[in-house]
Amino acid sequence: QWKEYFYCEAMPADLLATRGWKRQSGRSANTKGNDNIISNGSIVAIADGQCMIIVDQGKVTEFCAEPGEFKYDSSTEPSLFYGKLGKNILDTFKNIGKRFTFGGEPPKDQRVYYFNTKELIGNKYGTASPVPFRVVDNNIGLDVDISVRCNGEYSYRITNPLLFYTNVCSNVSTQYDASELAPRLKSELMNALQPALATLSANKVQYYEIPAHTLEISDALNEQLSNIWRKKRGIEVFSFNINSLSIPEEQQKKITEWEENAMTCLLYTSD
């Protein structure tokens, strides 16, 4: 029986998903087979930081996120190796996957897809419009709204390739690049930034302390984006950093005056 060997070259940071191709070598290679049919017993190689799925007529039938060689066996239920991605993958498979071929019929169109599960870095953002931020300091009676501008970079990861395949890239002919999704992600991230910063304000964080709280911002962004990113697309914010942050000069002057007046009153009272 013919056996094939599927592989994927190293995936650069700007590549999210790509189709796997057969490597034709040796006497056991199926040089006459159909490119869209996977022979029983074929091997699919998976590198660290990659996830593989096998699709049969548009439906996910196999899944593996553990590095090594995966042996395809069409006669048994799929072995779902979720690796570092977590057991929630199993629940997703129950909803969108299938365990046997359609009505016992032989497969007609099978494809191998690889997904990049590494941290995807270098995604720039910037606030085109100011983001409102409430400054509260009960010690000096300060309670004002200011306008914050900031820019920097964020990274994200594909944490559920099954959702990503189903709701984002689907049956791509060759590959799906990060640039195809980048404008939408940036827009949604900016929309989520205001409520994310509001969580810092509620914890009495001052505006100049915001860059020191990027971990809290990442968590807040994931919370805000949960329904769109995590539950629908299978991606999550991994890190968020701020290169620069500023507020209008007149607002900075107003806060400084408020602080100076409060300090003067404190000194006067102590005397």
Phi, psi and omega in degrees: 000138179292143174229143179246163178233116180258143182211170177219129176295169177305133184266117178292168186295338182265010179247120183266319182212147179210155178279142176272147183237154180284140173260116182267111178200147176080171183288342181275357182287140180268088183280348182252001184284170177279131180298338182257020175232130180258120181289145179298135181090000179292157183251137174242117181275136182230124179268165177297137182085010178236158173227143182239140170229150172250131183246130178243111181053043177084000182246133181290127180241338180220154182208135177208127179239019178252132181300144179136205180246124180260127179261123181278125178230106185283352185270351182236169173294150183293146172266116186261101180262104186270349176055231182276359186280343176099158185289347179299340176301323182296319179295321179296319180298322180298330182275324187243348183266179174217157188257336179225164181294160185301110175059023181078004180285154178293152181296148180247329182210104180242140180220150175253130177237141176248144179235142180275111182257010177282168175294127182260104190260176172080022179269109185276150176218163176195144181276102178296325175242148179300147178256124179296140178215129183267126180258120181233128175220098184295338182294329181242009179070028182269129179205090183224156173260132179237170180248118184256136171241139179207162175211162181170212180224155173223160176233159178215168180225149169277112183257344178220086182301333179295316177292321180298317179295313186292318189253353183238290191267326180053212187280073178290145184289322180229295183208163179235115185268155179299330182297335180289333183256342189304312182300320181292318180296317181297317180297315181291324178296318180295324178293329181274347185293321181300306178296333177294317177292331179296330177294327176291318179300320180296335178266016176065029175280131179282155186301324181286351178266354185305314181300340180274000184238037183292331178295318178295324178294319178301315180296318180293323178296317178298323178294316181291325185265005187305312184294326183271312187274303187287313188276336182253319184256346180072032178232158179218150173293129180261316178211158182214124178231156182243118178279319179212149180218136182212159172229160180304146183301321182293327178288322176298318180295320181295317179294319179299317179297319179299316180293320180293319178295320179295320179294320178298316179296323180294317179294320180296319181293320181293329178288000000 
